[in-house]
Structures are given as structure tokens and as C-alpha cells.
Amino acid sequence: MKITGRTILITGGSAGIGLAFALKFLELGNQVIVTGRRQTVLDEVKAKYPKLHTIQGDVADPVQIASLATRVKAEYPRLDVLMNNAGIMLHKNLKVPATDLDGLMAEMNINVGGVIRMTSAFIDILAANKGTVINVSSGLAFVPLPSAPIYCATKAAIHSYTQSLRFQLEETGVEVIELMPPAVKTELSAEIAEGDGIALMTADQLVKQSFASLKTGALEIRPGQAKQLALMRRLAPDFINRQLWKASKKLVPVGLG
Ligand SMILES: NC(=O)c1ccc[n+]([C@@H]2O[C@H](COP(=O)([O-])OP(=O)(O)OC[C@H]3O[C@@H](n4cnc5c(N)ncnc54)[C@H](OP(=O)(O)O)[C@@H]3O)[C@@H](O)[C@H]2O)c1
């Protein structure tokens, strides 16, 4: 991927992995726009990093996506990178009925619906500008962390969707990259502790490893333990599945669906 002189939109770029990528892209001489749901957080980010452009928007809401697309296409006609990064992770107890059946789909709406809708809403400008789509899935697309069953299913779905997207866009000149991070220290992973084979890297370490791969033109980036998960899934699937269950059993909420 060409990593300078681009105009880049990062969903969920107000914190964690998205913000770390935004700052690196900024440092490399790109124009970067970040989104998030909370205006207060975006305001704090803007005050700290005035060169970042911020726009409020929820990727789970089709109406907000449509207005974001209209605004970005008008204000940033050279937009040529979309990084679908916004995501949430919830630990769930599947043994009892959920109290909120609609809420049960929150991760599907954001992690899957958000990526699919955002890509569709921006595909025309990305094709016109021979751009790049970066979908952030997870090493958990390969092997689930059973305490977060829906989250892992969303990441497996994005892994599959991204492969199809790459084939369909082959002749359009749009490059499709999948970033599959391992466990990274952010708000999203706050409940996950090191141990039982799980190691957490910092967002800056993720950025460093990912940019090394982006520069080589890699289309599927599996930093740190994500690479090991992919390998273990092939070599010893039963072992690695059970290992992740052992590591995550204590994260299953007691009594809550
Ligand atoms: N951390 C990890 O261990 C890890 C590992 C593998 C993959 N990932 C993936 O990396 C991505 C970023 O995760 P992270 O760890 O950086 O999470 P994070 O620190 O919790 O940050 C999430 C960002 O997304 C935004 N966001 C959440 N829901 C949104 C929505 N509906 N619409 C727009 N923005 C939304 C948040 O801002 P608001 O809350 O204000 O909206 C925030 O800016 C996710 O896709 C996650 O699945 C993370």
C-alpha cells in the first residue's frame, strides 16, 4: 500500500487502534479524517491533535452513514483510503436467555453491518480514486475466544466478506487489505488479562508491525499472535480452541444473557 499522500477516513479513529493508525498516517504526510459516536471524545482528540479532521458518526446507523458519505465526498473529493476499524466486543453468557434480543445484535450491526454499509457507501469514490479499503478483523476470525461468541463470529464474517470484496474489486484498481490484530491493549480488551497463552501488545507495537507489512504490499496482515492463531488453527485446532476457552471462561458474565 502507498502510505503517503493519501486522504484517509478511519471509522472509530477517536481511540485505540484507529487513533494509533490515524496518528501514524498523519506523521507520514496523509490527510486523515476520523469518526466515532461520542462528540466529546472527538473534541478531545481534535484539541490534542488539531491536524486530524473529526466527524461524528455511528456506523450502525444507515442514515448517519449516508450523510457522512455525502459530506466526505463533498469536502474531501480526493478520499482514497477507507479504514473500516470501528468495532465493539461483548462477553456473553449463552446458557441463559438474553434480556435484550435486539441488543444481542449490537456487534453484528457495528462490526459487520458497519463495514458492509460503509464500503458500499464509499465504493464509488474509492473506485474513482483507485483507492484502498482496509478492513480490521481480528486473529479471532481464525479461532474463537468463546466468552465473546458473537464478536468472534463478526470477525470471521469480515474475513470472508473481505476475501470476496478483494476478488470483486480486482479489476477496479481498488486494493483490499485485511488487518487481523492479535490482542491489543485498548478499552475494547480491558477485561482480557495476560496469561493462559494470551499476550497483549500496545497499539503502537501493532502500528509498527502493521506498517512494516503494509510497505511490502501485504494484503492480509497478521501481526504477533494472530499469525500463531492462523497456524494453530491448521495444525492443532482442537488444542487451540480449548486453550482459548480455558483462557476466556472467567470472562463469561454470571447469570446474564
Ligand atoms: N483491542 C484488541 O485486542 C483488538 C484485537 C483485534 C481486533 N480489534 C479490532 O480493532 C478495532 C478497533 O478496536 P480497539 O481495540 O481500538 O477499540 P476501542 O479502543 O474500544 O476503540 C473503538 C473505537 O471505535 C469507535 N466506535 C465504536 N462503535 C462505533 C460505531 N458504532 N460507530 C462509529 N465508531 C464506533 C469508538 O468511539 P465511540 O465509542 O465514541 O463510538 C472508538 O473510537 C475493532 O474493530 C476491533 O474489533 C481489536
The ligand as a Gaussian input file, in Angstrom:
#p B3LYP/6-31G(d) Opt

LIG

0 1
 N       -8.071000      -4.384000      21.019000
 C       -7.931000      -5.605000      20.554000
 O       -7.447000      -6.508000      21.260000
 C       -8.336000      -5.938000      19.140000
 C       -7.881000      -7.146000      18.590000
 C       -8.252000      -7.470000      17.303000
 C       -9.074000      -6.623000      16.573000
 N       -9.517000      -5.473000      17.145000
 C      -10.392000      -4.620000      16.336000
 O       -9.820000      -3.344000      16.175000
 C      -10.855000      -2.368000      16.022000
 C      -10.609000      -1.229000      16.992000
 O      -10.662000      -1.753000      18.308000
 P       -9.975000      -1.025000      19.553000
 O       -9.395000      -2.082000      20.400000
 O       -9.161000       0.095000      19.114000
 O      -11.300000      -0.492000      20.303000
 P      -11.529000       0.805000      21.213000
 O      -10.277000       1.232000      21.865000
 O      -12.700000       0.459000      22.069000
 O      -11.942000       1.928000      20.136000
 C      -13.079000       1.751000      19.361000
 C      -13.307000       2.982000      18.509000
 O      -14.446000       2.732000      17.680000
 C      -15.428000       3.732000      17.934000
 N      -16.736000       3.113000      17.730000
 C      -17.302000       2.103000      18.408000
 N      -18.506000       1.830000      17.913000
 C      -18.713000       2.680000      16.884000
 C      -19.779000       2.899000      15.992000
 N      -20.918000       2.196000      16.076000
 N      -19.641000       3.844000      15.031000
 C      -18.501000       4.594000      14.959000
 N      -17.475000       4.439000      15.796000
 C      -17.581000       3.496000      16.751000
 C      -15.133000       4.229000      19.349000
 O      -15.619000       5.526000      19.621000
 P      -17.123000       5.735000      20.195000
 O      -17.292000       4.762000      21.308000
 O      -17.143000       7.166000      20.637000
 O      -18.014000       5.469000      19.061000
 C      -13.612000       4.217000      19.312000
 O      -13.143000       5.340000      18.613000
 C      -12.164000      -3.112000      16.252000
 O      -12.741000      -3.467000      15.016000
 C      -11.741000      -4.349000      16.996000
 O      -12.623000      -5.413000      16.822000
 C       -9.163000      -5.091000      18.400000

